[in-house]
């Protein structure tokens, strides 16, 4: 029965399915509480974006008063040229690696 064609192609053996699962499935290996990421990741993104908006506002607040084209041009260049803060979530590890590290740690104990 293994290897018979289906609508989507060839069927895989359970061993092949398990190997694909270990390669494709990902796990959070950061080390914190597994449920905390649901709150921490959006919070971190929110704080970084807020800091960027605050820095932009600080630059723009200096450009108040009468319109001076040179001053407005310099301010615009500073705002557009400023490197924005960024934050990216650390990518999750493949399940196979996570299980390998767990086995190694259990053997070491």
C-alpha positions, 0 to 999 in steps of 0.5 A: 500500500505504501508508495501507491499514487494518490490525488496529490502524488506519492504516499509517504511511509510513516518513517518518511512522515516522521522525518518530515515532521522533525524537519518542518515542525518548529518549537519555541526554544527561547527558554521562557514560559511557552505561553508567555510569547503570546503576550511578550511578542506583541508587547515588544513590537508595540514598544519598539514602534512606540519608541520610533514614533516618539523619536519622530515626534521629537524631531518634528517638534523642533520644526514649529513656528514660521516656515523656513524652507531650509529648516523644514528640508533638514528636518524632513531629511533627518526624519526620513534618514533616521534608522528606525528601531526594529525588533524581530522574533528569534525564529523557532527551532526545528523539532528535530534539533529541539529533541536532539538537544533534550536527549543530549541534556538528559544524557549529561545529567 
